[in-house]
Amino acid sequence: MSKKVLIVTGDAVEALEVFYPYYRCIEENIQCTIASPVKKKLQTVVHDFLPEMETVTEKWGYKIESHASVDEIDPADYDGLIIPGGRAPEYIRLNKKVQEIVAHFLKENKPLGAICHGQQVLTTVREYINGREMTAFSACRPEVEAAGAIYVEKLLHVDGNLVSGHAWPDLPGFMKEFFALLNVKKEASV
């Protein structure tokens, strides 16, 4: 039976952090649903690191269709959850249904991957991350620690069912660890 993964995001999601996991899931024959506060075509953004800037740059990226509103989602129907970064987490985290979905995966010990600013969503369910170790984009460290989690200065970290990544350059390792938790085995092609 095929696994089912949910990606929860919204407008201003970092393009690589939504497209890479989405297409990797499809490659692995995993049913993947993108849910956002409102079912719509989402505007992604592209963040990059430039040596002359102390923060990241942001430009518009490709659009991607969300398949469902978060209100239509029953998290019990899914085996894993991915929360991409960008600026989407700062506003989707205020949505009560998003909080319920995230709490479900943490309570039920199901695979949950959060990358870059995605950990901002986890800070709204602090009772489930208190004392847990995670990494995040360095600018999110104060929020992670204020929520009671332990910030780990690594590009990638696994704590039980929780895979956390620093930023989009860490996506290959992030997805490898997420798939390991999801028990997805790569079969050799002949």
Backbone as numpy.savetxt, mean C-alpha at the origin, in Angstrom:
# Nx Ny Nz CAx CAy CAz Cx Cy Cz
-7.34 -22.34 -6.39 -8.18 -21.17 -6.39 -7.29 -19.92 -6.39
-7.64 -18.98 -7.20 -6.86 -17.75 -7.32 -6.99 -16.90 -6.06
-5.88 -16.28 -5.69 -5.88 -15.34 -4.58 -6.53 -14.04 -5.03
-6.98 -13.25 -4.04 -7.59 -11.95 -4.33 -6.88 -10.88 -3.50
-6.41 -9.85 -4.18 -5.71 -8.75 -3.51 -6.48 -7.47 -3.75
-6.56 -6.66 -2.71 -7.21 -5.36 -2.76 -6.14 -4.28 -2.68
-6.22 -3.29 -3.56 -5.38 -2.10 -3.48 -6.31 -0.94 -3.14
-6.04 -0.27 -2.02 -6.86 0.86 -1.61 -6.05 2.14 -1.81
-6.61 3.06 -2.60 -5.89 4.29 -2.91 -6.87 5.37 -3.36
-6.35 6.45 -3.91 -7.18 7.56 -4.38 -6.37 8.45 -5.31
-6.94 9.58 -5.66 -6.23 10.54 -6.50 -4.89 10.92 -5.87
-3.92 11.20 -6.71 -2.56 11.59 -6.32 -1.77 10.42 -5.73
-2.19 9.19 -6.06 -1.39 8.02 -5.72 -0.11 8.07 -6.55
1.00 7.66 -5.98 2.26 7.57 -6.72 2.08 6.51 -7.81
2.31 6.89 -9.06 2.03 6.03 -10.22 2.69 4.66 -10.12
3.99 4.62 -9.86 4.66 3.33 -9.80 4.12 2.46 -8.67
3.73 3.08 -7.58 3.29 2.31 -6.41 1.90 1.73 -6.56
1.16 2.15 -7.57 -0.12 1.51 -7.86 -0.01 0.60 -9.08
0.67 1.06 -10.13 0.77 0.25 -11.35 1.62 -1.00 -11.14
2.77 -0.87 -10.49 3.66 -2.01 -10.32 2.97 -3.15 -9.56
2.40 -2.91 -8.37 1.72 -4.01 -7.68 0.52 -4.55 -8.46
-0.23 -3.67 -9.10 -1.41 -4.11 -9.86 -1.00 -5.08 -10.97
-0.02 -4.68 -11.77 0.40 -5.55 -12.88 1.15 -6.79 -12.40
1.88 -6.69 -11.31 2.54 -7.89 -10.76 1.50 -8.90 -10.29
0.43 -8.43 -9.68 -0.64 -9.35 -9.26 -1.24 -10.04 -10.47
-1.52 -9.28 -11.52 -2.09 -9.87 -12.73 -1.14 -10.91 -13.32
0.16 -10.60 -13.33 1.15 -11.56 -13.84 1.12 -12.86 -13.05
0.83 -12.79 -11.77 0.81 -13.97 -10.92 -0.57 -14.63 -10.88
-1.47 -14.19 -11.77 -2.83 -14.76 -11.83 -3.64 -14.48 -10.56
-3.37 -13.35 -9.96 -4.08 -12.94 -8.75 -5.16 -11.94 -9.16
-6.37 -12.17 -8.69 -7.43 -11.19 -8.93 -7.12 -9.95 -8.12
-7.13 -8.80 -8.76 -6.72 -7.57 -8.09 -7.78 -6.49 -8.30
-8.26 -5.94 -7.22 -9.26 -4.88 -7.25 -8.66 -3.59 -6.70
-8.82 -2.52 -7.45 -8.41 -1.20 -6.97 -9.67 -0.51 -6.46
-9.65 -0.13 -5.20 -10.79 0.57 -4.59 -10.35 1.94 -4.11
-11.25 2.91 -4.26 -10.98 4.28 -3.83 -12.26 4.82 -3.17
-12.17 5.96 -2.49 -13.37 6.49 -1.84 -14.56 6.60 -2.78
-14.29 6.99 -4.03 -15.33 7.06 -5.07 -14.81 6.28 -6.26
-15.64 5.40 -6.83 -15.25 4.66 -8.03 -15.11 5.66 -9.17
-13.90 5.77 -9.73 -13.62 6.76 -10.76 -12.29 6.48 -11.42
-11.96 7.26 -12.43 -10.63 7.22 -13.01 -9.74 8.08 -12.13
-8.72 7.48 -11.55 -7.83 8.18 -10.61 -6.67 8.84 -11.33
-6.31 10.02 -10.88 -5.15 10.72 -11.40 -3.94 10.32 -10.56
-2.96 9.68 -11.20 -1.73 9.33 -10.48 -0.75 10.49 -10.57
0.28 10.44 -9.72 1.35 11.43 -9.77 2.69 10.69 -9.81
3.68 11.38 -10.33 5.02 10.82 -10.43 5.93 11.64 -9.52
6.51 10.98 -8.54 7.46 11.64 -7.64 8.86 11.22 -8.04
9.77 12.16 -7.97 11.15 11.82 -8.29 12.09 12.59 -7.35
13.30 12.08 -7.26 14.31 12.67 -6.39 15.33 13.39 -7.25
15.48 14.68 -7.04 16.46 15.47 -7.78 17.51 16.00 -6.81
18.78 15.95 -7.19 19.84 16.36 -6.26 19.74 17.82 -5.83
19.16 18.67 -6.67 19.09 20.10 -6.32 17.90 20.45 -5.43
17.05 19.44 -5.12 15.87 19.70 -4.29 15.93 18.90 -3.00
15.45 19.50 -1.93 15.44 18.83 -0.63 14.20 17.97 -0.43
13.25 18.05 -1.33 12.06 17.22 -1.27 11.84 16.62 -2.66
10.82 15.81 -2.81 10.56 15.18 -4.10 9.83 16.14 -5.03
9.97 15.90 -6.33 9.20 16.65 -7.31 7.91 15.87 -7.57
6.91 16.55 -8.13 5.66 15.87 -8.45 5.13 16.35 -9.79
4.80 15.37 -10.64 4.18 15.65 -11.94 3.02 14.69 -12.11
2.09 15.03 -12.98 0.97 14.14 -13.24 1.44 12.91 -13.99
0.81 11.77 -13.64 1.11 10.52 -14.32 -0.10 10.03 -15.09
-0.04 8.78 -15.49 -1.16 8.15 -16.19 -2.37 8.08 -15.27
-3.54 7.93 -15.86 -4.74 7.69 -15.06 -4.95 6.18 -14.96
-5.63 5.78 -13.89 -5.96 4.37 -13.69 -7.37 4.28 -13.12
-8.10 3.34 -13.59 -9.50 3.16 -13.19 -9.58 2.44 -11.84
-10.35 3.00 -10.92 -10.65 2.21 -9.72 -11.85 1.34 -10.08
-11.84 0.14 -9.57 -12.87 -0.84 -9.91 -14.09 -0.74 -9.01
-13.90 -0.14 -7.84 -14.99 -0.11 -6.86 -14.78 1.04 -5.89
-15.88 1.46 -5.30 -15.82 2.38 -4.16 -15.49 1.54 -2.94
-14.78 2.11 -1.98 -14.48 1.35 -0.76 -15.75 0.89 -0.06
-16.85 1.64 -0.24 -18.11 1.26 0.40 -18.68 -0.04 -0.16
-18.23 -0.44 -1.35 -18.68 -1.68 -1.97 -17.83 -2.88 -1.55
-16.76 -2.65 -0.80 -15.78 -3.68 -0.49 -16.09 -4.39 0.83
-16.06 -5.72 0.78 -16.09 -6.54 1.98 -14.68 -7.10 2.12
-13.89 -6.62 3.09 -12.50 -7.05 3.18 -12.34 -8.55 3.41
-13.37 -9.20 3.92 -13.31 -10.65 4.13 -13.17 -11.41 2.81
-13.50 -10.77 1.70 -13.41 -11.40 0.38 -11.99 -11.40 -0.17
-11.04 -10.77 0.52 -9.70 -10.59 -0.02 -8.65 -11.27 0.86
-7.60 -11.75 0.19 -6.50 -12.44 0.88 -5.38 -11.50 1.30
-5.27 -10.35 0.64 -4.20 -9.41 0.94 -4.59 -8.00 0.58
-3.89 -7.03 1.18 -4.17 -5.61 0.97 -2.86 -4.88 0.70
-2.89 -3.99 -0.29 -1.74 -3.12 -0.57 -2.21 -1.68 -0.50
-1.43 -0.85 0.20 -1.70 0.58 0.30 -0.52 1.32 -0.30
-0.70 1.84 -1.53 0.38 2.61 -2.16 0.52 3.99 -1.52
1.63 4.64 -1.83 1.88 5.97 -1.29 1.47 7.10 -2.22
2.28 8.12 -2.24 1.91 9.35 -2.93 1.19 10.25 -1.93
0.34 11.12 -2.45 -0.43 11.98 -1.55 -1.80 11.40 -1.23
-2.22 10.35 -1.92 -3.53 9.75 -1.67 -3.74 9.36 -0.20
-2.74 8.74 0.47 -2.98 8.31 1.85 -3.39 9.42 2.81
-2.90 10.64 2.58 -3.22 11.72 3.52 -4.71 12.05 3.54
-5.43 11.77 2.44 -6.87 12.03 2.48 -7.71 10.76 2.57
-7.29 9.65 1.99 -8.13 8.44 2.11 -8.15 7.92 3.54
-7.13 8.22 4.32 -7.08 7.74 5.70 -8.20 8.31 6.56
-8.82 9.40 6.13 -9.92 10.00 6.88 -11.25 9.29 6.63
-11.29 8.41 5.65 -12.50 7.68 5.29 -12.70 6.51 6.26
-13.82 6.48 6.96 -14.09 5.44 7.97 -14.05 4.03 7.39
-14.56 3.87 6.17 -14.55 2.54 5.54 -13.12 2.10 5.24
-12.25 3.01 4.83 -10.85 2.68 4.61 -10.24 2.21 5.92
-10.54 2.89 7.00 -10.03 2.50 8.32 -10.52 1.10 8.70
-11.80 0.80 8.42 -12.35 -0.52 8.72 -11.67 -1.61 7.91
-11.41 -1.33 6.64 -10.74 -2.30 5.77 -9.34 -2.61 6.31
-8.58 -1.58 6.62 -7.22 -1.75 7.11 -7.23 -2.49 8.45
-8.13 -2.13 9.34 -8.23 -2.81 10.63 -8.53 -4.29 10.45
-9.37 -4.63 9.48 -9.70 -6.04 9.22 -8.44 -6.85 8.92
-7.59 -6.32 8.02 -6.39 -7.06 7.63 -5.41 -7.20 8.79
-5.31 -6.19 9.63 -4.42 -6.27 10.79 -4.99 -7.21 11.86
-6.30 -7.13 12.10 -6.93 -8.02 13.10 -6.86 -9.48 12.68
-7.10 -9.72 11.40 -7.17 -11.09 10.88 -5.79 -11.64 10.48
-4.74 -10.84 10.67 -3.38 -11.26 10.38 -3.19 -11.66 8.91
-3.87 -10.96 8.03 -3.74 -11.20 6.58 -2.60 -10.33 6.04
-1.96 -10.75 4.94 -0.88 -9.95 4.36 -1.32 -8.52 4.03
-0.52 -7.57 4.50 -0.78 -6.16 4.26 0.54 -5.50 3.89
0.55 -4.84 2.74 1.73 -4.12 2.30 1.44 -2.63 2.22
2.30 -1.83 2.83 2.18 -0.36 2.77 3.54 0.19 2.37
3.53 1.09 1.41 4.80 1.63 0.91 4.77 3.16 0.88
5.90 3.74 1.20 6.13 5.17 1.12 5.26 5.95 2.12
4.24 6.64 1.64 3.32 7.37 2.50 2.09 6.53 2.85
2.00 5.31 2.33 0.86 4.43 2.62 0.69 4.18 4.11
1.81 4.25 4.85 1.75 4.01 6.29 0.94 5.09 7.02
0.70 6.22 6.37 -0.17 7.25 6.98 -1.57 6.68 7.24
-2.01 5.78 6.38 -3.33 5.17 6.57 -3.30 4.28 7.82
-2.20 3.59 8.04 -2.08 2.71 9.21 -2.15 3.49 10.52
-1.74 4.75 10.49 -1.73 5.54 11.73 -3.13 5.82 12.26
-4.16 5.62 11.42 -5.53 5.86 11.87 -6.12 4.66 12.60
-5.41 3.54 12.58 -5.85 2.35 13.32 -4.72 1.96 14.28
-4.32 2.95 15.04 -3.12 2.82 15.88 -3.19 1.67 16.87
-4.39 1.27 17.28 -4.48 0.15 18.22 -3.94 -1.15 17.62
-3.87 -1.23 16.30 -3.38 -2.45 15.64 -1.91 -2.34 15.21
-1.33 -1.15 15.30 0.08 -1.02 14.92 0.96 -0.64 16.10
0.36 -0.41 17.26 1.13 -0.06 18.44 2.17 -1.14 18.73
3.44 -0.75 18.78 4.52 -1.68 19.05 5.01 -2.46 17.83
4.35 -2.30 16.68 4.78 -2.99 15.46 5.93 -2.23 14.82
6.82 -2.94 14.16 7.93 -2.32 13.45 7.56 -2.10 12.00
7.95 -0.95 11.47 7.73 -0.67 10.05 8.67 0.43 9.59
8.87 0.45 8.28 9.56 1.56 7.66 8.52 2.35 6.88
8.91 3.49 6.39 8.04 4.36 5.59 8.95 5.43 4.98
8.41 6.23 4.10 9.19 7.35 3.61 9.60 8.17 4.83
10.84 8.61 4.86 11.39 9.25 6.06 10.55 10.41 6.58
9.86 11.14 5.72 9.02 12.25 6.17 7.81 11.77 6.98
7.49 10.49 6.90 6.36 9.93 7.65 6.77 9.39 9.01
8.06 9.39 9.30 8.54 8.84 10.57 7.82 9.43 11.79
7.67 10.77 11.89 6.99 11.31 13.08 5.58 10.76 13.27
4.83 10.58 12.17 3.46 10.06 12.27 3.46 8.59 12.69
4.38 7.82 12.12 4.48 6.40 12.46 4.78 6.25 13.95
5.73 7.02 14.44 6.11 6.94 15.86 5.01 7.49 16.76
4.34 8.56 16.35 3.24 9.12 17.16 2.08 8.13 17.29
1.94 7.24 16.30 0.87 6.23 16.35 1.27 5.02 17.19
2.50 5.04 17.72 2.93 3.96 18.61 3.71 2.86 17.93
3.96 2.99 16.63 4.76 1.99 15.93 6.24 2.32 16.08
7.08 1.35 15.79 8.52 1.52 15.87 9.05 1.72 14.45
9.59 2.89 14.18 10.13 3.19 12.85 11.49 2.51 12.70
11.64 1.76 11.60 12.88 1.05 11.31 13.56 1.73 10.13
14.81 2.09 10.29 15.54 2.78 9.23 16.08 1.79 8.21
15.16 1.22 7.44 15.50 0.29 6.36 14.66 0.66 5.16
15.05 0.18 3.99 14.27 0.42 2.79 13.09 -0.53 2.69
13.19 -1.67 3.39 12.16 -2.70 3.35 12.15 -3.40 4.70
10.95 -3.67 5.22 10.87 -4.36 6.51 9.62 -5.24 6.55
9.77 -6.41 7.16 8.64 -7.32 7.37 8.49 -7.55 8.86
7.27 -7.33 9.36 6.94 -7.59 10.76 5.65 -8.41 10.75
5.78 -9.72 10.87 4.60 -10.59 10.83 3.92 -10.50 9.48
2.64 -10.09 9.49 1.86 -9.99 8.25 2.03 -8.64 7.54
2.87 -7.77 8.08 3.02 -6.42 7.56 4.34 -6.23 6.81
4.23 -5.91 5.52 5.40 -5.57 4.70 5.36 -4.07 4.51
6.47 -3.40 4.83 6.53 -1.95 4.62 7.76 -1.61 3.80
7.57 -0.62 2.93 8.67 -0.18 2.08 8.84 1.31 2.17
10.05 1.76 1.87 10.41 3.16 1.98 9.86 3.99 0.82
10.04 3.54 -0.43 9.60 4.33 -1.58 9.59 3.45 -2.83
9.17 4.03 -3.96 9.00 3.25 -5.18 10.23 2.50 -5.66
11.47 2.97 -5.42 12.60 2.16 -5.86 12.67 0.79 -5.16
11.94 0.62 -4.07 11.98 -0.61 -3.29 10.88 -1.60 -3.67
10.11 -1.29 -4.73 8.98 -2.13 -5.12 9.34 -3.59 -5.45
10.44 -3.90 -6.13 10.72 -5.32 -6.40 10.81 -6.16 -5.12
11.56 -5.70 -4.14 11.66 -6.43 -2.87 10.35 -6.42 -2.10
9.66 -5.30 -2.15 8.36 -5.16 -1.48 7.37 -6.21 -2.00
7.27 -6.33 -3.32 6.32 -7.30 -3.88 6.78 -8.73 -3.65
8.08 -8.97 -3.67 8.60 -10.31 -3.37 8.18 -10.74 -1.96
8.36 -9.84 -0.99 7.99 -10.16 0.40 6.47 -10.28 0.56
5.71 -9.42 -0.13 4.25 -9.49 -0.06 3.76 -10.82 -0.62
4.31 -11.23 -1.78 3.91 -12.51 -2.36 4.32 -13.68 -1.47
5.44 -13.57 -0.77 5.85 -14.63 0.16 4.80 -14.78 1.26
4.32 -13.66 1.80 3.28 -13.73 2.83 1.96 -14.27 2.27
1.71 -13.96 1.01 0.48 -14.40 0.35 0.58 -15.86 -0.10
1.77 -16.44 0.05 2.04 -17.82 -0.37 1.84 -18.01 -1.87
2.36 -17.07 -2.64 2.33 -17.18 -4.11 3.65 -17.78 -4.53
3.58 -18.90 -5.22 4.79 -19.57 -5.69 4.94 -19.37 -7.19
6.12 -18.97 -7.59 6.41 -18.79 -9.02 6.72 -20.16 -9.61
5.93 -20.55 -10.62 6.18 -21.83 -11.29 7.10 -21.57 -12.48
8.04 -22.48 -12.66 9.00 -22.34 -13.75 8.29 -22.53 -15.09
8.62 -21.68 -16.03 8.08 -21.80 -17.39 8.92 -22.82 -18.15
8.27 -23.55 -19.04 9.01 -24.54 -19.84 9.08 -24.06 -21.27
